[in-house]
Amino acid sequence: MRLTMSYRTRRELLAQIIPRYREADQNQKQSMLNEFVASTGYNRKYAIRLLSQKILPVVTKICRVC
């Protein structure tokens, strides 16, 4: 399966969802997780790990030839 979202877009989505995910109750977290997994194509356990991070991810430009 090919992901249609770029890495940067997935990280931007993650940065938007993390604050809401932290304050949500169990049922809300489950539905948010399902939507996040469906839109990004990430494995469920990996998505849980990303969403429960202490710090927000920094979206930076990837420099392949530095």
ABEGO torsion letter per residue (X at the ends): XBBABBAAAAAAAAAAAAAAAAABBAAAAAAAAAAAAAAAGBBAAAAAAAAABABBBBBBBBBABX
